[in-house]
Each structure stands twice: as C-alpha cells, then as structure tokens.
Amino acid sequence: MRLVLVTRRGCHLCDQALAHLRALGHEPLLADVDADGHLHDLYDWRVPVVLVNDEVVAEGKITLEQLEKAVGTGAG
C-alpha cells in the first residue's frame, strides 16, 4: 500500500491527520502541496488529503475513525 499525506506547512488539520495516521501505526510519505504545482492544482484548498495507491480516501477535517476505516492499522 502506498500511503501519502498531502500537507502544507502550518496546517493544523494536516498535523492532526499525521498524528492519526501514526496512531494507527502508519508512517505516510509527506507531499507538500505548495512545493508541487500539480499537487497544488489538484488539492490546494482540500488539504490535508490522504491518498492510498494514488486514490483519495480522506480530506479536510479527518477523523481517526475515517482513517481506521480507510487504511486500517499496522505498519505502513
């Protein structure tokens, strides 16, 4: 499973999503929406965005329950 968190500096919702993913035992790849023009075009105001195998599984205000359902638990 390829797990990516699209984030930006200073985004408290992004920090929260990362904490939730880590609490579930995952360490996602981090992608800065402001450092990549393509990501910016796709997700600018949608961050945080969680992608599993390049498909959006969660975005915006993300709960632990959403992520547990979308990615499960275990080492990522």
N, CA, C and O atoms as a Maestro MAE file, in Angstrom:
{
 s_m_m2io_version
 :::
 2.0.0
}

f_m_ct {
 s_m_title
 :::
 protein
 m_atom[304] {
  # First column is atom index #
  i_m_mmod_type
  r_m_x_coord
  r_m_y_coord
  r_m_z_coord
  i_m_residue_number
  s_m_chain_name
  s_m_pdb_residue_name
  s_m_pdb_atom_name
  i_m_atomic_number
  :::
  1 25 0.853 -1.178 0.000 1 A "MET " " N  " 7
  2 3 0.000 0.000 0.000 1 A "MET " " CA " 6
  3 2 0.898 1.240 0.000 1 A "MET " " C  " 6
  4 15 1.802 1.360 0.826 1 A "MET " " O  " 8
  5 25 0.645 2.140 -0.915 2 A "ARG " " N  " 7
  6 3 1.368 3.417 -0.957 2 A "ARG " " CA " 6
  7 2 0.482 4.468 -0.291 2 A "ARG " " C  " 6
  8 15 -0.584 4.810 -0.802 2 A "ARG " " O  " 8
  9 25 0.935 4.973 0.851 3 A "LEU " " N  " 7
  10 3 0.166 5.920 1.653 3 A "LEU " " CA " 6
  11 2 0.843 7.280 1.621 3 A "LEU " " C  " 6
  12 15 2.000 7.415 2.020 3 A "LEU " " O  " 8
  13 25 0.118 8.290 1.146 4 A "VAL " " N  " 7
  14 3 0.656 9.648 1.025 4 A "VAL " " CA " 6
  15 2 -0.277 10.610 1.742 4 A "VAL " " C  " 6
  16 15 -1.498 10.518 1.618 4 A "VAL " " O  " 8
  17 25 0.309 11.530 2.490 5 A "LEU " " N  " 7
  18 3 -0.435 12.624 3.102 5 A "LEU " " CA " 6
  19 2 -0.014 13.910 2.414 5 A "LEU " " C  " 6
  20 15 1.137 14.335 2.514 5 A "LEU " " O  " 8
  21 25 -0.962 14.524 1.713 6 A "VAL " " N  " 7
  22 3 -0.708 15.815 1.078 6 A "VAL " " CA " 6
  23 2 -0.967 16.875 2.142 6 A "VAL " " C  " 6
  24 15 -2.054 16.933 2.718 6 A "VAL " " O  " 8
  25 25 0.018 17.698 2.396 7 A "THR " " N  " 7
  26 3 0.004 18.601 3.535 7 A "THR " " CA " 6
  27 2 0.580 19.953 3.147 7 A "THR " " C  " 6
  28 15 1.015 20.152 2.013 7 A "THR " " O  " 8
  29 25 0.580 20.877 4.096 8 A "ARG " " N  " 7
  30 3 1.294 22.149 3.917 8 A "ARG " " CA " 6
  31 2 1.761 22.635 5.283 8 A "ARG " " C  " 6
  32 15 1.174 22.311 6.315 8 A "ARG " " O  " 8
  33 25 2.808 23.402 5.259 9 A "ARG " " N  " 7
  34 3 3.387 23.953 6.485 9 A "ARG " " CA " 6
  35 2 2.358 24.834 7.198 9 A "ARG " " C  " 6
  36 15 1.674 25.642 6.570 9 A "ARG " " O  " 8
  37 25 2.265 24.667 8.500 10 A "GLY " " N  " 7
  38 3 1.383 25.497 9.314 10 A "GLY " " CA " 6
  39 2 -0.071 25.069 9.311 10 A "GLY " " C  " 6
  40 15 -0.920 25.788 9.840 10 A "GLY " " O  " 8
  41 25 -0.380 23.932 8.737 11 A "CYS " " N  " 7
  42 3 -1.758 23.434 8.651 11 A "CYS " " CA " 6
  43 2 -2.052 22.537 9.857 11 A "CYS " " C  " 6
  44 15 -1.537 21.423 9.943 11 A "CYS " " O  " 8
  45 25 -2.876 23.023 10.782 12 A "HIS " " N  " 7
  46 3 -3.158 22.230 11.977 12 A "HIS " " CA " 6
  47 2 -3.959 20.970 11.653 12 A "HIS " " C  " 6
  48 15 -3.790 19.951 12.323 12 A "HIS " " O  " 8
  49 25 -4.816 21.017 10.651 13 A "LEU " " N  " 7
  50 3 -5.550 19.813 10.259 13 A "LEU " " CA " 6
  51 2 -4.610 18.764 9.668 13 A "LEU " " C  " 6
  52 15 -4.824 17.563 9.832 13 A "LEU " " O  " 8
  53 25 -3.574 19.227 8.984 14 A "CYS " " N  " 7
  54 3 -2.566 18.318 8.433 14 A "CYS " " CA " 6
  55 2 -1.792 17.639 9.559 14 A "CYS " " C  " 6
  56 15 -1.549 16.433 9.518 14 A "CYS " " O  " 8
  57 25 -1.410 18.422 10.560 15 A "ASP " " N  " 7
  58 3 -0.701 17.873 11.719 15 A "ASP " " CA " 6
  59 2 -1.564 16.827 12.428 15 A "ASP " " C  " 6
  60 15 -1.070 15.786 12.861 15 A "ASP " " O  " 8
  61 25 -2.842 17.120 12.536 16 A "GLN " " N  " 7
  62 3 -3.774 16.198 13.190 16 A "GLN " " CA " 6
  63 2 -3.918 14.903 12.376 16 A "GLN " " C  " 6
  64 15 -3.920 13.811 12.944 16 A "GLN " " O  " 8
  65 25 -4.038 15.027 11.055 17 A "ALA " " N  " 7
  66 3 -4.151 13.840 10.205 17 A "ALA " " CA " 6
  67 2 -2.899 12.970 10.323 17 A "ALA " " C  " 6
  68 15 -2.997 11.744 10.388 17 A "ALA " " O  " 8
  69 25 -1.725 13.600 10.352 18 A "LEU " " N  " 7
  70 3 -0.478 12.854 10.502 18 A "LEU " " CA " 6
  71 2 -0.448 12.139 11.848 18 A "LEU " " C  " 6
  72 15 -0.040 10.980 11.923 18 A "LEU " " O  " 8
  73 25 -0.868 12.806 12.893 19 A "ALA " " N  " 7
  74 3 -0.909 12.184 14.222 19 A "ALA " " CA " 6
  75 2 -1.857 10.984 14.228 19 A "ALA " " C  " 6
  76 15 -1.548 9.952 14.823 19 A "ALA " " O  " 8
  77 25 -2.994 11.115 13.578 20 A "HIS " " N  " 7
  78 3 -3.949 9.999 13.493 20 A "HIS " " CA " 6
  79 2 -3.335 8.814 12.751 20 A "HIS " " C  " 6
  80 15 -3.443 7.671 13.195 20 A "HIS " " O  " 8
  81 25 -2.688 9.096 11.614 21 A "LEU " " N  " 7
  82 3 -2.064 8.014 10.845 21 A "LEU " " CA " 6
  83 2 -0.990 7.307 11.673 21 A "LEU " " C  " 6
  84 15 -0.896 6.080 11.665 21 A "LEU " " O  " 8
  85 25 -0.195 8.084 12.375 22 A "ARG " " N  " 7
  86 3 0.850 7.493 13.212 22 A "ARG " " CA " 6
  87 2 0.244 6.684 14.352 22 A "ARG " " C  " 6
  88 15 0.772 5.632 14.712 22 A "ARG " " O  " 8
  89 25 -0.860 7.166 14.925 23 A "ALA " " N  " 7
  90 3 -1.534 6.430 15.994 23 A "ALA " " CA " 6
  91 2 -2.047 5.081 15.500 23 A "ALA " " C  " 6
  92 15 -2.176 4.138 16.280 23 A "ALA " " O  " 8
  93 25 -2.336 4.991 14.215 24 A "LEU " " N  " 7
  94 3 -2.792 3.737 13.620 24 A "LEU " " CA " 6
  95 2 -1.626 2.856 13.163 24 A "LEU " " C  " 6
  96 15 -1.835 1.760 12.642 24 A "LEU " " O  " 8
  97 25 -0.403 3.340 13.361 25 A "GLY " " N  " 7
  98 3 0.761 2.544 13.028 25 A "GLY " " CA " 6
  99 2 1.290 2.757 11.625 25 A "GLY " " C  " 6
  100 15 2.039 1.924 11.113 25 A "GLY " " O  " 8
  101 25 0.914 3.855 10.999 26 A "HIS " " N  " 7
  102 3 1.361 4.164 9.642 26 A "HIS " " CA " 6
  103 2 2.303 5.367 9.633 26 A "HIS " " C  " 6
  104 15 2.145 6.301 10.420 26 A "HIS " " O  " 8
  105 25 3.269 5.331 8.746 27 A "GLU " " N  " 7
  106 3 4.156 6.476 8.522 27 A "GLU " " CA " 6
  107 2 4.038 6.824 7.037 27 A "GLU " " C  " 6
  108 15 4.729 6.239 6.202 27 A "GLU " " O  " 8
  109 25 3.159 7.782 6.708 28 A "PRO " " N  " 7
  110 3 2.911 8.101 5.306 28 A "PRO " " CA " 6
  111 2 4.065 8.888 4.685 28 A "PRO " " C  " 6
  112 15 4.852 9.526 5.384 28 A "PRO " " O  " 8
  113 25 4.140 8.826 3.388 29 A "LEU " " N  " 7
  114 3 5.004 9.750 2.657 29 A "LEU " " CA " 6
  115 2 4.330 11.104 2.747 29 A "LEU " " C  " 6
  116 15 3.108 11.194 2.631 29 A "LEU " " O  " 8
  117 25 5.107 12.162 2.951 30 A "LEU " " N  " 7
  118 3 4.546 13.511 3.045 30 A "LEU " " CA " 6
  119 2 4.801 14.245 1.737 30 A "LEU " " C  " 6
  120 15 5.915 14.235 1.213 30 A "LEU " " O  " 8
  121 25 3.761 14.880 1.217 31 A "ALA " " N  " 7
  122 3 3.863 15.645 -0.022 31 A "ALA " " CA " 6
  123 2 3.378 17.063 0.250 31 A "ALA " " C  " 6
  124 15 2.223 17.268 0.622 31 A "ALA " " O  " 8
  125 25 4.258 18.035 0.067 32 A "ASP " " N  " 7
  126 3 3.935 19.440 0.316 32 A "ASP " " CA " 6
  127 2 3.173 20.010 -0.879 32 A "ASP " " C  " 6
  128 15 3.716 20.124 -1.978 32 A "ASP " " O  " 8
  129 25 1.916 20.364 -0.650 33 A "VAL " " N  " 7
  130 3 1.059 20.867 -1.718 33 A "VAL " " CA " 6
  131 2 1.599 22.163 -2.328 33 A "VAL " " C  " 6
  132 15 1.327 22.462 -3.491 33 A "VAL " " O  " 8
  133 25 2.357 22.927 -1.550 34 A "ASP " " N  " 7
  134 3 2.875 24.206 -2.033 34 A "ASP " " CA " 6
  135 2 4.205 24.066 -2.778 34 A "ASP " " C  " 6
  136 15 4.684 25.031 -3.375 34 A "ASP " " O  " 8
  137 25 4.803 22.873 -2.745 35 A "ALA " " N  " 7
  138 3 6.081 22.655 -3.405 35 A "ALA " " CA " 6
  139 2 5.934 21.926 -4.739 35 A "ALA " " C  " 6
  140 15 6.921 21.712 -5.443 35 A "ALA " " O  " 8
  141 25 4.720 21.548 -5.085 36 A "ASP " " N  " 7
  142 3 4.478 20.774 -6.300 36 A "ASP " " CA " 6
  143 2 3.280 21.374 -7.028 36 A "ASP " " C  " 6
  144 15 2.154 21.324 -6.534 36 A "ASP " " O  " 8
  145 25 3.529 21.938 -8.196 37 A "GLY " " N  " 7
  146 3 2.469 22.610 -8.953 37 A "GLY " " CA " 6
  147 2 1.285 21.721 -9.266 37 A "GLY " " C  " 6
  148 15 0.138 22.164 -9.198 37 A "GLY " " O  " 8
  149 25 1.551 20.467 -9.607 38 A "HIS " " N  " 7
  150 3 0.457 19.541 -9.933 38 A "HIS " " CA " 6
  151 2 -0.404 19.268 -8.702 38 A "HIS " " C  " 6
  152 15 -1.632 19.318 -8.767 38 A "HIS " " O  " 8
  153 25 0.263 18.976 -7.568 39 A "LEU " " N  " 7
  154 3 -0.495 18.763 -6.324 39 A "LEU " " CA " 6
  155 2 -1.270 20.009 -5.935 39 A "LEU " " C  " 6
  156 15 -2.409 19.918 -5.477 39 A "LEU " " O  " 8
  157 25 -0.659 21.169 -6.115 40 A "HIS " " N  " 7
  158 3 -1.325 22.430 -5.787 40 A "HIS " " CA " 6
  159 2 -2.594 22.599 -6.613 40 A "HIS " " C  " 6
  160 15 -3.637 22.989 -6.088 40 A "HIS " " O  " 8
  161 25 -2.500 22.304 -7.900 41 A "ASP " " N  " 7
  162 3 -3.675 22.408 -8.772 41 A "ASP " " CA " 6
  163 2 -4.789 21.471 -8.333 41 A "ASP " " C  " 6
  164 15 -5.967 21.824 -8.401 41 A "ASP " " O  " 8
  165 25 -4.419 20.282 -7.885 42 A "LEU " " N  " 7
  166 3 -5.419 19.287 -7.501 42 A "LEU " " CA " 6
  167 2 -5.995 19.495 -6.107 42 A "LEU " " C  " 6
  168 15 -7.199 19.335 -5.905 42 A "LEU " " O  " 8
  169 25 -5.144 19.851 -5.138 43 A "TYR " " N  " 7
  170 3 -5.543 19.753 -3.729 43 A "TYR " " CA " 6
  171 2 -5.381 21.021 -2.904 43 A "TYR " " C  " 6
  172 15 -5.515 20.958 -1.682 43 A "TYR " " O  " 8
  173 25 -5.101 22.165 -3.510 44 A "ASP " " N  " 7
  174 3 -4.766 23.385 -2.776 44 A "ASP " " CA " 6
  175 2 -5.616 23.602 -1.526 44 A "ASP " " C  " 6
  176 15 -5.077 23.618 -0.420 44 A "ASP " " O  " 8
  177 25 -6.894 23.764 -1.670 45 A "TRP " " N  " 7
  178 3 -7.751 24.080 -0.524 45 A "TRP " " CA " 6
  179 2 -8.395 22.848 0.088 45 A "TRP " " C  " 6
  180 15 -9.273 22.960 0.945 45 A "TRP " " O  " 8
  181 25 -7.958 21.666 -0.353 46 A "ARG " " N  " 7
  182 3 -8.532 20.419 0.162 46 A "ARG " " CA " 6
  183 2 -7.663 19.788 1.242 46 A "ARG " " C  " 6
  184 15 -8.095 18.825 1.876 46 A "ARG " " O  " 8
  185 25 -6.447 20.297 1.478 47 A "VAL " " N  " 7
  186 3 -5.531 19.663 2.430 47 A "VAL " " CA " 6
  187 2 -6.099 19.669 3.838 47 A "VAL " " C  " 6
  188 15 -6.829 20.587 4.213 47 A "VAL " " O  " 8
  189 25 -5.773 18.669 4.605 48 A "PRO " " N  " 7
  190 3 -4.966 17.513 4.253 48 A "PRO " " CA " 6
  191 2 -5.745 16.548 3.356 48 A "PRO " " C  " 6
  192 15 -6.973 16.475 3.398 48 A "PRO " " O  " 8
  193 25 -4.989 15.819 2.553 49 A "VAL " " N  " 7
  194 3 -5.571 14.795 1.694 49 A "VAL " " CA " 6
  195 2 -4.760 13.520 1.902 49 A "VAL " " C  " 6
  196 15 -3.532 13.535 1.832 49 A "VAL " " O  " 8
  197 25 -5.458 12.425 2.156 50 A "VAL " " N  " 7
  198 3 -4.814 11.130 2.308 50 A "VAL " " CA " 6
  199 2 -5.069 10.325 1.041 50 A "VAL " " C  " 6
  200 15 -6.209 10.137 0.617 50 A "VAL " " O  " 8
  201 25 -3.974 9.855 0.450 51 A "LEU " " N  " 7
  202 3 -4.051 9.049 -0.763 51 A "LEU " " CA " 6
  203 2 -3.560 7.639 -0.463 51 A "LEU " " C  " 6
  204 15 -2.522 7.456 0.173 51 A "LEU " " O  " 8
  205 25 -4.305 6.659 -0.919 52 A "VAL " " N  " 7
  206 3 -3.874 5.268 -0.865 52 A "VAL " " CA " 6
  207 2 -3.782 4.793 -2.303 52 A "VAL " " C  " 6
  208 15 -4.772 4.770 -3.034 52 A "VAL " " O  " 8
  209 25 -2.572 4.413 -2.693 53 A "ASN " " N  " 7
  210 3 -2.335 3.988 -4.079 53 A "ASN " " CA " 6
  211 2 -2.897 5.014 -5.071 53 A "ASN " " C  " 6
  212 15 -3.545 4.658 -6.055 53 A "ASN " " O  " 8
  213 25 -2.631 6.298 -4.786 54 A "ASP " " N  " 7
  214 3 -3.000 7.443 -5.628 54 A "ASP " " CA " 6
  215 2 -4.501 7.738 -5.687 54 A "ASP " " C  " 6
  216 15 -4.942 8.500 -6.547 54 A "ASP " " O  " 8
  217 25 -5.282 7.152 -4.797 55 A "GLU " " N  " 7
  218 3 -6.714 7.455 -4.723 55 A "GLU " " CA " 6
  219 2 -7.008 8.166 -3.408 55 A "GLU " " C  " 6
  220 15 -6.525 7.760 -2.352 55 A "GLU " " O  " 8
  221 25 -7.810 9.239 -3.481 56 A "VAL " " N  " 7
  222 3 -8.184 9.993 -2.284 56 A "VAL " " CA " 6
  223 2 -9.100 9.124 -1.420 56 A "VAL " " C  " 6
  224 15 -10.122 8.619 -1.885 56 A "VAL " " O  " 8
  225 25 -8.710 8.962 -0.147 57 A "VAL " " N  " 7
  226 3 -9.550 8.216 0.793 57 A "VAL " " CA " 6
  227 2 -10.072 9.108 1.917 57 A "VAL " " C  " 6
  228 15 -11.006 8.727 2.622 57 A "VAL " " O  " 8
  229 25 -9.482 10.287 2.089 58 A "ALA " " N  " 7
  230 3 -9.942 11.228 3.114 58 A "ALA " " CA " 6
  231 2 -9.350 12.598 2.814 58 A "ALA " " C  " 6
  232 15 -8.260 12.709 2.252 58 A "ALA " " O  " 8
  233 25 -10.091 13.649 3.202 59 A "GLU " " N  " 7
  234 3 -9.588 15.010 3.025 59 A "GLU " " CA " 6
  235 2 -10.284 15.953 3.988 59 A "GLU " " C  " 6
  236 15 -11.338 15.643 4.543 59 A "GLU " " O  " 8
  237 25 -9.670 17.108 4.169 60 A "GLY " " N  " 7
  238 3 -10.253 18.125 5.052 60 A "GLY " " CA " 6
  239 2 -10.088 17.756 6.509 60 A "GLY " " C  " 6
  240 15 -9.015 17.322 6.927 60 A "GLY " " O  " 8
  241 25 -11.136 17.924 7.279 61 A "LYS " " N  " 7
  242 3 -11.090 17.582 8.703 61 A "LYS " " CA " 6
  243 2 -11.279 16.075 8.831 61 A "LYS " " C  " 6
  244 15 -12.391 15.557 8.734 61 A "LYS " " O  " 8
  245 25 -10.177 15.399 9.046 62 A "ILE " " N  " 7
  246 3 -10.139 13.938 9.010 62 A "ILE " " CA " 6
  247 2 -10.156 13.390 10.428 62 A "ILE " " C  " 6
  248 15 -9.399 13.842 11.287 62 A "ILE " " O  " 8
  249 25 -11.025 12.414 10.667 63 A "THR " " N  " 7
  250 3 -11.101 11.799 11.994 63 A "THR " " CA " 6
  251 2 -10.310 10.490 12.030 63 A "THR " " C  " 6
  252 15 -10.031 9.878 10.998 63 A "THR " " O  " 8
  253 25 -9.965 10.091 13.229 64 A "LEU " " N  " 7
  254 3 -9.284 8.822 13.433 64 A "LEU " " CA " 6
  255 2 -10.148 7.677 12.900 64 A "LEU " " C  " 6
  256 15 -9.635 6.737 12.293 64 A "LEU " " O  " 8
  257 25 -11.441 7.761 13.126 65 A "GLU " " N  " 7
  258 3 -12.353 6.712 12.685 65 A "GLU " " CA " 6
  259 2 -12.367 6.593 11.156 65 A "GLU " " C  " 6
  260 15 -12.379 5.483 10.623 65 A "GLU " " O  " 8
  261 25 -12.365 7.721 10.456 66 A "GLN " " N  " 7
  262 3 -12.307 7.697 8.992 66 A "GLN " " CA " 6
  263 2 -11.049 6.974 8.516 66 A "GLN " " C  " 6
  264 15 -11.100 6.124 7.627 66 A "GLN " " O  " 8
  265 25 -9.930 7.329 9.122 67 A "LEU " " N  " 7
  266 3 -8.670 6.744 8.694 67 A "LEU " " CA " 6
  267 2 -8.590 5.263 9.044 67 A "LEU " " C  " 6
  268 15 -8.057 4.471 8.267 67 A "LEU " " O  " 8
  269 25 -9.108 4.890 10.189 68 A "GLU " " N  " 7
  270 3 -9.076 3.471 10.548 68 A "GLU " " CA " 6
  271 2 -9.868 2.659 9.533 68 A "GLU " " C  " 6
  272 15 -9.457 1.561 9.157 68 A "GLU " " O  " 8
  273 25 -10.983 3.184 9.094 69 A "LYS " " N  " 7
  274 3 -11.796 2.509 8.089 69 A "LYS " " CA " 6
  275 2 -11.092 2.483 6.724 69 A "LYS " " C  " 6
  276 15 -11.157 1.487 6.004 69 A "LYS " " O  " 8
  277 25 -10.417 3.595 6.378 70 A "ALA " " N  " 7
  278 3 -9.811 3.723 5.059 70 A "ALA " " CA " 6
  279 2 -8.476 2.988 4.927 70 A "ALA " " C  " 6
  280 15 -8.197 2.407 3.878 70 A "ALA " " O  " 8
  281 25 -7.647 3.005 5.974 71 A "VAL " " N  " 7
  282 3 -6.298 2.439 5.868 71 A "VAL " " CA " 6
  283 2 -6.010 1.328 6.865 71 A "VAL " " C  " 6
  284 15 -4.998 0.638 6.747 71 A "VAL " " O  " 8
  285 25 -6.885 1.147 7.842 72 A "GLY " " N  " 7
  286 3 -6.654 0.106 8.828 72 A "GLY " " CA " 6
  287 2 -5.514 0.429 9.766 72 A "GLY " " C  " 6
  288 15 -5.074 1.574 9.869 72 A "GLY " " O  " 8
  289 25 -5.042 -0.598 10.447 73 A "THR " " N  " 7
  290 3 -3.933 -0.438 11.382 73 A "THR " " CA " 6
  291 2 -2.759 -1.285 10.916 73 A "THR " " C  " 6
  292 15 -2.908 -2.191 10.097 73 A "THR " " O  " 8
  293 25 -1.610 -0.972 11.449 74 A "GLY " " N  " 7
  294 3 -0.422 -1.749 11.119 74 A "GLY " " CA " 6
  295 2 0.691 -0.873 10.606 74 A "GLY " " C  " 6
  296 15 0.514 0.324 10.381 74 A "GLY " " O  " 8
  297 25 1.831 -1.482 10.427 75 A "ALA " " N  " 7
  298 3 2.993 -0.731 9.947 75 A "ALA " " CA " 6
  299 2 2.757 -0.313 8.514 75 A "ALA " " C  " 6
  300 15 2.377 -1.127 7.672 75 A "ALA " " O  " 8
  301 25 2.987 0.974 8.237 76 A "GLY " " N  " 7
  302 3 2.796 1.496 6.892 76 A "GLY " " CA " 6
  303 2 4.077 1.746 6.305 76 A "GLY " " C  " 6
  304 15 4.155 2.195 5.161 76 A "GLY " " O  " 8
  :::
 }
 m_bond[303] {
  # First column is bond index #
  i_m_from
  i_m_to
  i_m_order
  :::
  1 1 2 1
  2 2 3 1
  3 3 4 2
  4 3 5 1
  5 5 6 1
  6 6 7 1
  7 7 8 2
  8 7 9 1
  9 9 10 1
  10 10 11 1
  11 11 12 2
  12 11 13 1
  13 13 14 1
  14 14 15 1
  15 15 16 2
  16 15 17 1
  17 17 18 1
  18 18 19 1
  19 19 20 2
  20 19 21 1
  21 21 22 1
  22 22 23 1
  23 23 24 2
  24 23 25 1
  25 25 26 1
  26 26 27 1
  27 27 28 2
  28 27 29 1
  29 29 30 1
  30 30 31 1
  31 31 32 2
  32 31 33 1
  33 33 34 1
  34 34 35 1
  35 35 36 2
  36 35 37 1
  37 37 38 1
  38 38 39 1
  39 39 40 2
  40 39 41 1
  41 41 42 1
  42 42 43 1
  43 43 44 2
  44 43 45 1
  45 45 46 1
  46 46 47 1
  47 47 48 2
  48 47 49 1
  49 49 50 1
  50 50 51 1
  51 51 52 2
  52 51 53 1
  53 53 54 1
  54 54 55 1
  55 55 56 2
  56 55 57 1
  57 57 58 1
  58 58 59 1
  59 59 60 2
  60 59 61 1
  61 61 62 1
  62 62 63 1
  63 63 64 2
  64 63 65 1
  65 65 66 1
  66 66 67 1
  67 67 68 2
  68 67 69 1
  69 69 70 1
  70 70 71 1
  71 71 72 2
  72 71 73 1
  73 73 74 1
  74 74 75 1
  75 75 76 2
  76 75 77 1
  77 77 78 1
  78 78 79 1
  79 79 80 2
  80 79 81 1
  81 81 82 1
  82 82 83 1
  83 83 84 2
  84 83 85 1
  85 85 86 1
  86 86 87 1
  87 87 88 2
  88 87 89 1
  89 89 90 1
  90 90 91 1
  91 91 92 2
  92 91 93 1
  93 93 94 1
  94 94 95 1
  95 95 96 2
  96 95 97 1
  97 97 98 1
  98 98 99 1
  99 99 100 2
  100 99 101 1
  101 101 102 1
  102 102 103 1
  103 103 104 2
  104 103 105 1
  105 105 106 1
  106 106 107 1
  107 107 108 2
  108 107 109 1
  109 109 110 1
  110 110 111 1
  111 111 112 2
  112 111 113 1
  113 113 114 1
  114 114 115 1
  115 115 116 2
  116 115 117 1
  117 117 118 1
  118 118 119 1
  119 119 120 2
  120 119 121 1
  121 121 122 1
  122 122 123 1
  123 123 124 2
  124 123 125 1
  125 125 126 1
  126 126 127 1
  127 127 128 2
  128 127 129 1
  129 129 130 1
  130 130 131 1
  131 131 132 2
  132 131 133 1
  133 133 134 1
  134 134 135 1
  135 135 136 2
  136 135 137 1
  137 137 138 1
  138 138 139 1
  139 139 140 2
  140 139 141 1
  141 141 142 1
  142 142 143 1
  143 143 144 2
  144 143 145 1
  145 145 146 1
  146 146 147 1
  147 147 148 2
  148 147 149 1
  149 149 150 1
  150 150 151 1
  151 151 152 2
  152 151 153 1
  153 153 154 1
  154 154 155 1
  155 155 156 2
  156 155 157 1
  157 157 158 1
  158 158 159 1
  159 159 160 2
  160 159 161 1
  161 161 162 1
  162 162 163 1
  163 163 164 2
  164 163 165 1
  165 165 166 1
  166 166 167 1
  167 167 168 2
  168 167 169 1
  169 169 170 1
  170 170 171 1
  171 171 172 2
  172 171 173 1
  173 173 174 1
  174 174 175 1
  175 175 176 2
  176 175 177 1
  177 177 178 1
  178 178 179 1
  179 179 180 2
  180 179 181 1
  181 181 182 1
  182 182 183 1
  183 183 184 2
  184 183 185 1
  185 185 186 1
  186 186 187 1
  187 187 188 2
  188 187 189 1
  189 189 190 1
  190 190 191 1
  191 191 192 2
  192 191 193 1
  193 193 194 1
  194 194 195 1
  195 195 196 2
  196 195 197 1
  197 197 198 1
  198 198 199 1
  199 199 200 2
  200 199 201 1
  201 201 202 1
  202 202 203 1
  203 203 204 2
  204 203 205 1
  205 205 206 1
  206 206 207 1
  207 207 208 2
  208 207 209 1
  209 209 210 1
  210 210 211 1
  211 211 212 2
  212 211 213 1
  213 213 214 1
  214 214 215 1
  215 215 216 2
  216 215 217 1
  217 217 218 1
  218 218 219 1
  219 219 220 2
  220 219 221 1
  221 221 222 1
  222 222 223 1
  223 223 224 2
  224 223 225 1
  225 225 226 1
  226 226 227 1
  227 227 228 2
  228 227 229 1
  229 229 230 1
  230 230 231 1
  231 231 232 2
  232 231 233 1
  233 233 234 1
  234 234 235 1
  235 235 236 2
  236 235 237 1
  237 237 238 1
  238 238 239 1
  239 239 240 2
  240 239 241 1
  241 241 242 1
  242 242 243 1
  243 243 244 2
  244 243 245 1
  245 245 246 1
  246 246 247 1
  247 247 248 2
  248 247 249 1
  249 249 250 1
  250 250 251 1
  251 251 252 2
  252 251 253 1
  253 253 254 1
  254 254 255 1
  255 255 256 2
  256 255 257 1
  257 257 258 1
  258 258 259 1
  259 259 260 2
  260 259 261 1
  261 261 262 1
  262 262 263 1
  263 263 264 2
  264 263 265 1
  265 265 266 1
  266 266 267 1
  267 267 268 2
  268 267 269 1
  269 269 270 1
  270 270 271 1
  271 271 272 2
  272 271 273 1
  273 273 274 1
  274 274 275 1
  275 275 276 2
  276 275 277 1
  277 277 278 1
  278 278 279 1
  279 279 280 2
  280 279 281 1
  281 281 282 1
  282 282 283 1
  283 283 284 2
  284 283 285 1
  285 285 286 1
  286 286 287 1
  287 287 288 2
  288 287 289 1
  289 289 290 1
  290 290 291 1
  291 291 292 2
  292 291 293 1
  293 293 294 1
  294 294 295 1
  295 295 296 2
  296 295 297 1
  297 297 298 1
  298 298 299 1
  299 299 300 2
  300 299 301 1
  301 301 302 1
  302 302 303 1
  303 303 304 2
  :::
 }
}
